[in-house]
Amino acid sequence: MVSKRVMMLIGAMLIAAVGGAQAQSNLKYKGIYTAWRQSQHDFNLGKSTYNDNYYVQMLRLHLTFAANDHVRAITRFDMAQGWWGVDNADRTVDRMGKTGGSSLFDFKDTNFLFHVDQAYIEFDIPDTDLMFRVGRMWYGFGNKMVLDNNLDGVQMVYKNKIEAGWAKVSEGVDGLTDAETRDANGNVISDGNDADLLYISLKDKKGNLSYQAFAFYYQDLGDGDGTTYMPNDINYFRSRFTPHLSQLTCFGLATNYKTAGFNFIGEFNLLFGKDNVRNTTIGPKQLVDINNGDLSGFNLYLKANKDVGSKFVLGGVLGIGSGDDDWTSGKGNVNKLRTSGFFYVTEIWEDSIMPDEEGITPQGLGAPNVRGYRELENTTLLQINGTLKLKKNLSLFASFTSINATQPIHAWRVDPATNTTVIEAASSKSIGNEIDWKLDWVIYPQLVFTFRGGVFFPGDAAGYLINGTNQFNDPAWETKTTITYKF
């Protein structure tokens, strides 16, 4: 943990730097403080007692230091990011001598007072329209459905429209070697090869229409030991029956059309790749998928809002993501590379507002402790929503969402004799229905108080995915109270 002495020094430096920002034109800053109370109930659909109430806070700063008009150093960091009460406890062992709740978020610096998310330089090439970024920065596209992460690498931008880059996603092992370690029989024990990402995108605007066309290629060469960086080494549980990603290619198009009183957002992604790990069994934690080595998938996302009068906005969302109806053979399904959970449709069912790496609490049934689907993975949903402006600074949003599985979800159980997962014949497409709301009170232009929540009414498919059975079907519900200050 960062010592108090170091924290005091960092704080003093920040106060000195930010305090002189008005006088120094080469320093720009922005940030956000947020604190919220979360109350969650029956997220395991009634299988056991689940009534959790907790509080979270975070202060985030984004600083840009410009040596001149053509060179900039940029960083973003979080301070006093904390899960109230947990930061005062041992990180990995609770008072009962068992692993504590904070271990759900190991290696994400959630018990530290200072965490750097981004740190890179940005510079223009003289007498050209080229600009480069080098360091740890954000990689992502469209509505953050297929990629949304801070990674280490190089990005090149041409005329603020064409962008291409590379990222070192994983160095392979906890060391510098790219070598393979083998046993006496020649079997690979550890594969130190790396995982890399290449991408290109085009952003442009024509009248009221803006768009982004993008493509990326990901390759993990370290799969010789039977594991891959995703899902084995990302230090949190994805949804159950996830394929290994040895290779992944994605083509996507995201659009946004705006006119007076009307807004339309659309995105389509086509993905295909390889899973070179030949699994023969599904382990008791149901982490991986068994497939023939081929991966494919798609996402379709459509969202529209229309002003109806001066105080009401009518909206709707259609989302369709491909799925896999057989976790023991055939092709594997893939809907993304890696995301932080900022794609939002509902409060409870999908990943909702739970960033795994930049946040610190499970929010939504896609959290690591529940492991429902995230984003549009094997999901077909239709939502109708509305926003009512009650006063100049007070608005109420409400939505109803019907959620089904694109491909049937099968029941499963763990065989106690072999400690392996058995996929059963019973299946369903009925995930459930959800009602959500959000009340925003703008106290000042940068200070907002929000009360939000939702109720999810599960169908058989939700029970099969989360618990392996449909015998538990209690509604899951939550409320969340937030104060947010942006500056």
URJOMO-V479204 format. One record per residue. N is the residue number from 1. RES is the residue in three letters. SS is DSSP state (2 for helix, 1 for strand, 0 for the rest). PSI is psi in whole degrees, -180 to 180 (* if undefined). BURIAL is # if it has 24 or more other C-alpha atoms within 12 Angstrom, else .. Layout:
N & RES & SS & PSI & BURIAL
N & RES & SS & PSI & BURIAL
This chain:
1 & MET & 0 & 145 & .
2 & VAL & 0 & 131 & .
3 & SER & 0 & 160 & .
4 & LYS & 2 & -36 & .
5 & ARG & 2 & -44 & .
6 & VAL & 2 & -42 & .
7 & MET & 2 & -39 & .
8 & MET & 2 & -39 & .
9 & LEU & 2 & -44 & .
10 & ILE & 2 & -43 & .
11 & GLY & 2 & -42 & .
12 & ALA & 2 & -41 & .
13 & MET & 2 & -41 & .
14 & LEU & 2 & -42 & .
15 & ILE & 2 & -42 & .
16 & ALA & 2 & -42 & .
17 & ALA & 2 & -50 & .
18 & VAL & 2 & -35 & #
19 & GLY & 2 & -30 & .
20 & GLY & 0 & 11 & .
21 & ALA & 0 & -37 & .
22 & GLN & 0 & -30 & .
23 & ALA & 0 & -19 & .
24 & GLN & 0 & 110 & .
25 & SER & 0 & -12 & .
26 & ASN & 0 & 5 & .
27 & LEU & 1 & 125 & #
28 & LYS & 1 & 146 & #
29 & TYR & 1 & 154 & #
30 & LYS & 1 & 164 & .
31 & GLY & 1 & -176 & #
32 & ILE & 1 & 140 & #
33 & TYR & 1 & 134 & #
34 & THR & 1 & 142 & #
35 & ALA & 1 & 140 & #
36 & TRP & 1 & 154 & #
37 & ARG & 1 & 128 & #
38 & GLN & 1 & 135 & #
39 & SER & 1 & 111 & #
40 & GLN & 1 & 143 & #
41 & HIS & 1 & 133 & #
42 & ASP & 0 & 42 & #
43 & PHE & 0 & -14 & #
44 & ASN & 0 & 18 & #
45 & LEU & 0 & 24 & #
46 & GLY & 0 & 3 & #
47 & LYS & 0 & -34 & .
48 & SER & 0 & 175 & .
49 & THR & 0 & 129 & .
50 & TYR & 0 & 90 & .
51 & ASN & 1 & 95 & .
52 & ASP & 1 & 133 & .
53 & ASN & 1 & 130 & .
54 & TYR & 1 & 169 & #
55 & TYR & 1 & 147 & #
56 & VAL & 1 & 151 & #
57 & GLN & 1 & 161 & #
58 & MET & 1 & 139 & #
59 & LEU & 1 & 121 & #
60 & ARG & 1 & 133 & #
61 & LEU & 1 & 142 & #
62 & HIS & 1 & 116 & #
63 & LEU & 1 & 140 & #
64 & THR & 1 & 120 & #
65 & PHE & 1 & 118 & #
66 & ALA & 1 & 113 & .
67 & ALA & 1 & -35 & .
68 & ASN & 1 & -166 & .
69 & ASP & 0 & -8 & .
70 & HIS & 0 & -5 & .
71 & VAL & 1 & 131 & .
72 & ARG & 1 & 139 & #
73 & ALA & 1 & 129 & #
74 & ILE & 1 & 137 & #
75 & THR & 1 & 155 & #
76 & ARG & 1 & 131 & #
77 & PHE & 1 & 159 & #
78 & ASP & 1 & 137 & #
79 & MET & 1 & 145 & #
80 & ALA & 1 & 35 & #
81 & GLN & 1 & 116 & #
82 & GLY & 1 & 149 & #
83 & TRP & 1 & 104 & #
84 & TRP & 0 & 128 & #
85 & GLY & 0 & -37 & .
86 & VAL & 2 & -35 & #
87 & ASP & 2 & -13 & #
88 & ASN & 2 & 2 & .
89 & ALA & 0 & 163 & .
90 & ASP & 0 & 142 & .
91 & ARG & 0 & -38 & #
92 & THR & 0 & -8 & .
93 & VAL & 0 & 130 & .
94 & ASP & 0 & -177 & .
95 & ARG & 0 & -17 & .
96 & MET & 0 & 3 & .
97 & GLY & 0 & 12 & .
98 & LYS & 0 & 170 & .
99 & THR & 0 & 132 & .
100 & GLY & 0 & 172 & .
101 & GLY & 2 & -28 & #
102 & SER & 2 & -18 & #
103 & SER & 2 & -15 & #
104 & LEU & 2 & -21 & #
105 & PHE & 2 & 31 & #
106 & ASP & 0 & 149 & #
107 & PHE & 0 & 18 & .
108 & LYS & 0 & 14 & #
109 & ASP & 0 & 35 & #
110 & THR & 0 & -13 & #
111 & ASN & 0 & 16 & #
112 & PHE & 0 & 152 & #
113 & LEU & 0 & -11 & #
114 & PHE & 1 & 127 & #
115 & HIS & 1 & 125 & #
116 & VAL & 1 & 121 & #
117 & ASP & 1 & -43 & #
118 & GLN & 1 & 145 & #
119 & ALA & 1 & 111 & #
120 & TYR & 1 & 166 & #
121 & ILE & 1 & 153 & #
122 & GLU & 1 & 126 & #
123 & PHE & 1 & 146 & #
124 & ASP & 1 & 146 & #
125 & ILE & 0 & 126 & .
126 & PRO & 0 & 137 & .
127 & ASP & 0 & 26 & .
128 & THR & 0 & 174 & .
129 & ASP & 0 & 19 & .
130 & LEU & 1 & 144 & .
131 & MET & 1 & 140 & #
132 & PHE & 1 & 149 & #
133 & ARG & 1 & 139 & #
134 & VAL & 1 & 126 & #
135 & GLY & 1 & -153 & #
136 & ARG & 1 & 119 & #
137 & MET & 1 & -179 & #
138 & TRP & 1 & 138 & #
139 & TYR & 1 & 128 & #
140 & GLY & 1 & 168 & #
141 & PHE & 0 & 155 & #
142 & GLY & 0 & -126 & #
143 & ASN & 0 & 21 & #
144 & LYS & 0 & 40 & #
145 & MET & 0 & -32 & #
146 & VAL & 0 & -25 & #
147 & LEU & 1 & 130 & #
148 & ASP & 1 & 87 & #
149 & ASN & 1 & 156 & #
150 & ASN & 1 & 123 & #
151 & LEU & 1 & 167 & #
152 & ASP & 1 & 131 & #
153 & GLY & 1 & -154 & #
154 & VAL & 1 & 137 & #
155 & GLN & 1 & 141 & #
156 & MET & 1 & 134 & #
157 & VAL & 1 & 133 & #
158 & TYR & 1 & 118 & .
159 & LYS & 0 & 28 & .
160 & ASN & 0 & 21 & .
161 & LYS & 0 & -50 & .
162 & ILE & 1 & 130 & #
163 & GLU & 1 & 138 & #
164 & ALA & 1 & 153 & #
165 & GLY & 1 & 175 & #
166 & TRP & 1 & 146 & #
167 & ALA & 1 & 139 & #
168 & LYS & 1 & 99 & #
169 & VAL & 1 & -40 & #
170 & SER & 1 & 138 & #
171 & GLU & 0 & -2 & #
172 & GLY & 0 & -60 & #
173 & VAL & 0 & 174 & #
174 & ASP & 0 & 67 & .
175 & GLY & 0 & -176 & .
176 & LEU & 0 & -15 & .
177 & THR & 0 & 148 & .
178 & ASP & 0 & 10 & .
179 & ALA & 0 & 160 & .
180 & GLU & 1 & 140 & .
181 & THR & 1 & 129 & .
182 & ARG & 1 & 154 & .
183 & ASP & 0 & -175 & .
184 & ALA & 0 & -24 & .
185 & ASN & 0 & 3 & .
186 & GLY & 0 & 4 & .
187 & ASN & 0 & 140 & .
188 & VAL & 1 & 123 & .
189 & ILE & 1 & -43 & .
190 & SER & 1 & 130 & #
191 & ASP & 1 & 114 & #
192 & GLY & 0 & 9 & #
193 & ASN & 0 & 161 & #
194 & ASP & 0 & 172 & #
195 & ALA & 1 & 129 & #
196 & ASP & 1 & 155 & #
197 & LEU & 1 & 133 & #
198 & LEU & 1 & 142 & #
199 & TYR & 1 & 163 & #
200 & ILE & 1 & 144 & #
201 & SER & 1 & 156 & #
202 & LEU & 1 & 122 & #
203 & LYS & 1 & 137 & #
204 & ASP & 1 & 171 & .
205 & LYS & 1 & 132 & .
206 & LYS & 1 & 102 & .
207 & GLY & 0 & -121 & .
208 & ASN & 0 & -1 & .
209 & LEU & 1 & 124 & .
210 & SER & 1 & 151 & #
211 & TYR & 1 & 162 & #
212 & GLN & 1 & 121 & #
213 & ALA & 1 & 134 & #
214 & PHE & 1 & 161 & #
215 & ALA & 1 & 146 & #
216 & PHE & 1 & 156 & #
217 & TYR & 1 & 127 & #
218 & TYR & 1 & 137 & #
219 & GLN & 1 & 128 & #
220 & ASP & 1 & 107 & #
221 & LEU & 0 & -1 & #
222 & GLY & 0 & 36 & #
223 & ASP & 0 & 7 & #
224 & GLY & 0 & -20 & #
225 & ASP & 0 & 10 & #
226 & GLY & 0 & 10 & #
227 & THR & 0 & 157 & #
228 & THR & 0 & 162 & #
229 & TYR & 2 & -42 & #
230 & MET & 2 & 119 & #
231 & PRO & 2 & 1 & #
232 & ASN & 2 & -35 & #
233 & ASP & 0 & 19 & #
234 & ILE & 0 & 3 & #
235 & ASN & 0 & 24 & .
236 & TYR & 0 & 157 & #
237 & PHE & 0 & 127 & #
238 & ARG & 0 & -178 & #
239 & SER & 0 & 161 & #
240 & ARG & 0 & 153 & #
241 & PHE & 0 & 57 & #
242 & THR & 1 & 132 & #
243 & PRO & 0 & 156 & #
244 & HIS & 0 & 144 & #
245 & LEU & 0 & 97 & #
246 & SER & 0 & -40 & #
247 & GLN & 1 & 146 & #
248 & LEU & 1 & 129 & #
249 & THR & 1 & 139 & #
250 & CYS & 1 & 135 & #
251 & PHE & 1 & 134 & #
252 & GLY & 1 & 157 & #
253 & LEU & 1 & 124 & #
254 & ALA & 1 & 137 & #
255 & THR & 1 & 157 & #
256 & ASN & 1 & 120 & #
257 & TYR & 1 & 124 & #
258 & LYS & 1 & 131 & .
259 & THR & 1 & 177 & .
260 & ALA & 0 & 116 & .
261 & GLY & 0 & 6 & .
262 & PHE & 1 & 138 & .
263 & ASN & 1 & 130 & #
264 & PHE & 1 & 132 & #
265 & ILE & 1 & 134 & #
266 & GLY & 1 & 150 & #
267 & GLU & 1 & 140 & #
268 & PHE & 1 & 133 & #
269 & ASN & 1 & 138 & #
270 & LEU & 1 & 125 & #
271 & LEU & 1 & 146 & #
272 & PHE & 1 & 153 & #
273 & GLY & 1 & -161 & #
274 & LYS & 1 & 144 & #
275 & ASP & 0 & 103 & #
276 & ASN & 0 & 3 & #
277 & VAL & 0 & 118 & #
278 & ARG & 0 & 84 & #
279 & ASN & 0 & 142 & #
280 & THR & 0 & -20 & .
281 & THR & 0 & 157 & #
282 & ILE & 0 & 123 & #
283 & GLY & 1 & 171 & #
284 & PRO & 0 & -20 & .
285 & LYS & 0 & 2 & #
286 & GLN & 0 & 40 & #
287 & LEU & 0 & -43 & #
288 & VAL & 1 & 160 & #
289 & ASP & 0 & 146 & #
290 & ILE & 0 & 125 & #
291 & ASN & 0 & 180 & #
292 & ASN & 0 & 9 & #
293 & GLY & 0 & -15 & #
294 & ASP & 1 & 137 & #
295 & LEU & 1 & 143 & #
296 & SER & 1 & 160 & #
297 & GLY & 1 & 174 & #
298 & PHE & 1 & 161 & #
299 & ASN & 1 & 139 & #
300 & LEU & 1 & 126 & #
301 & TYR & 1 & 123 & #
302 & LEU & 1 & 130 & #
303 & LYS & 1 & 134 & #
304 & ALA & 1 & 144 & #
305 & ASN & 1 & 137 & #
306 & LYS & 1 & 129 & #
307 & ASP & 1 & 130 & .
308 & VAL & 0 & 94 & .
309 & GLY & 0 & -168 & .
310 & SER & 0 & -12 & .
311 & LYS & 0 & 3 & .
312 & PHE & 1 & 135 & .
313 & VAL & 1 & 124 & #
314 & LEU & 1 & 133 & #
315 & GLY & 1 & 168 & #
316 & GLY & 1 & 155 & #
317 & VAL & 1 & 134 & #
318 & LEU & 1 & 124 & #
319 & GLY & 1 & 133 & #
320 & ILE & 1 & 122 & #
321 & GLY & 1 & 140 & #
322 & SER & 0 & 160 & #
323 & GLY & 0 & -179 & #
324 & ASP & 0 & 119 & #
325 & ASP & 0 & 2 & #
326 & ASP & 0 & 108 & #
327 & TRP & 0 & 8 & #
328 & THR & 0 & -4 & #
329 & SER & 0 & -177 & #
330 & GLY & 0 & -166 & .
331 & LYS & 0 & 151 & #
332 & GLY & 1 & 155 & #
333 & ASN & 1 & 142 & #
334 & VAL & 0 & 133 & #
335 & ASN & 0 & -6 & #
336 & LYS & 0 & 169 & #
337 & LEU & 0 & -66 & #
338 & ARG & 1 & 135 & #
339 & THR & 0 & 165 & #
340 & SER & 0 & 2 & #
341 & GLY & 0 & 24 & #
342 & PHE & 0 & -3 & #
343 & PHE & 0 & 125 & #
344 & TYR & 0 & 131 & #
345 & VAL & 0 & -48 & #
346 & THR & 0 & 163 & #
347 & GLU & 0 & -33 & #
348 & ILE & 0 & -49 & #
349 & TRP & 0 & -65 & #
350 & GLU & 0 & -171 & #
351 & ASP & 0 & -25 & #
352 & SER & 0 & -125 & #
353 & ILE & 0 & 48 & #
354 & MET & 0 & 90 & #
355 & PRO & 0 & 122 & #
356 & ASP & 0 & -40 & #
357 & GLU & 0 & -34 & #
358 & GLU & 0 & -8 & #
359 & GLY & 0 & -178 & #
360 & ILE & 0 & 12 & #
361 & THR & 0 & 149 & #
362 & PRO & 0 & 122 & #
363 & GLN & 0 & 118 & #
364 & GLY & 0 & 158 & #
365 & LEU & 0 & -5 & #
366 & GLY & 0 & 4 & #
367 & ALA & 0 & 158 & #
368 & PRO & 0 & -26 & #
369 & ASN & 0 & -10 & #
370 & VAL & 0 & -44 & #
371 & ARG & 0 & 44 & #
372 & GLY & 0 & -176 & #
373 & TYR & 0 & 157 & #
374 & ARG & 0 & 152 & #
375 & GLU & 0 & -130 & #
376 & LEU & 0 & 25 & #
377 & GLU & 0 & 120 & #
378 & ASN & 0 & 44 & #
379 & THR & 0 & 135 & #
380 & THR & 1 & 116 & #
381 & LEU & 1 & 151 & #
382 & LEU & 1 & 126 & #
383 & GLN & 1 & 141 & #
384 & ILE & 1 & 135 & #
385 & ASN & 1 & 167 & #
386 & GLY & 1 & 149 & #
387 & THR & 1 & 123 & #
388 & LEU & 1 & 124 & #
389 & LYS & 1 & 102 & #
390 & LEU & 1 & -42 & .
391 & LYS & 1 & -180 & .
392 & LYS & 0 & -36 & .
393 & ASN & 0 & 18 & .
394 & LEU & 1 & 124 & .
395 & SER & 1 & 152 & #
396 & LEU & 1 & 124 & #
397 & PHE & 1 & 139 & #
398 & ALA & 1 & 148 & #
399 & SER & 1 & 154 & #
400 & PHE & 1 & 130 & #
401 & THR & 1 & 127 & #
402 & SER & 1 & 125 & #
403 & ILE & 1 & 127 & #
404 & ASN & 1 & 162 & #
405 & ALA & 1 & 138 & #
406 & THR & 1 & -41 & #
407 & GLN & 1 & 147 & #
408 & PRO & 1 & 143 & #
409 & ILE & 1 & 128 & #
410 & HIS & 1 & 152 & #
411 & ALA & 1 & 158 & #
412 & TRP & 1 & 163 & #
413 & ARG & 1 & 158 & #
414 & VAL & 1 & 122 & .
415 & ASP & 1 & 115 & .
416 & PRO & 0 & -24 & .
417 & ALA & 0 & -37 & .
418 & THR & 0 & -9 & .
419 & ASN & 0 & 36 & .
420 & THR & 1 & 164 & .
421 & THR & 1 & 134 & #
422 & VAL & 1 & 125 & #
423 & ILE & 1 & 129 & #
424 & GLU & 1 & 171 & .
425 & ALA & 1 & -31 & .
426 & ALA & 1 & 137 & .
427 & SER & 1 & 166 & #
428 & SER & 1 & 156 & #
429 & LYS & 1 & -5 & #
430 & SER & 1 & 99 & #
431 & ILE & 1 & -46 & #
432 & GLY & 1 & -170 & #
433 & ASN & 1 & 153 & #
434 & GLU & 1 & 140 & #
435 & ILE & 1 & 128 & #
436 & ASP & 1 & 159 & #
437 & TRP & 1 & 160 & #
438 & LYS & 1 & 121 & #
439 & LEU & 1 & 119 & #
440 & ASP & 1 & 128 & #
441 & TRP & 1 & 111 & #
442 & VAL & 1 & 97 & #
443 & ILE & 1 & -48 & .
444 & TYR & 1 & 166 & .
445 & PRO & 0 & -31 & .
446 & GLN & 0 & -3 & .
447 & LEU & 1 & 119 & .
448 & VAL & 1 & 133 & #
449 & PHE & 1 & 130 & #
450 & THR & 1 & 134 & #
451 & PHE & 1 & 119 & #
452 & ARG & 1 & 166 & #
453 & GLY & 1 & -173 & #
454 & GLY & 1 & 167 & #
455 & VAL & 1 & 126 & #
456 & PHE & 1 & 123 & #
457 & PHE & 1 & 104 & #
458 & PRO & 1 & 146 & #
459 & GLY & 0 & -177 & #
460 & ASP & 2 & -38 & #
461 & ALA & 2 & -38 & #
462 & ALA & 2 & -42 & #
463 & GLY & 2 & -41 & #
464 & TYR & 2 & -43 & #
465 & LEU & 2 & -46 & #
466 & ILE & 2 & -44 & #
467 & ASN & 2 & -10 & #
468 & GLY & 0 & -6 & #
469 & THR & 0 & 161 & #
470 & ASN & 0 & 13 & #
471 & GLN & 0 & -10 & .
472 & PHE & 0 & 118 & #
473 & ASN & 0 & 31 & #
474 & ASP & 0 & 140 & #
475 & PRO & 0 & 139 & #
476 & ALA & 1 & 135 & #
477 & TRP & 1 & 157 & #
478 & GLU & 1 & 158 & #
479 & THR & 1 & 153 & #
480 & LYS & 1 & 128 & #
481 & THR & 1 & 124 & #
482 & THR & 1 & 142 & #
483 & ILE & 1 & 128 & #
484 & THR & 1 & 130 & #
485 & TYR & 1 & 118 & #
486 & LYS & 1 & 137 & .
487 & PHE & 0 & * & .
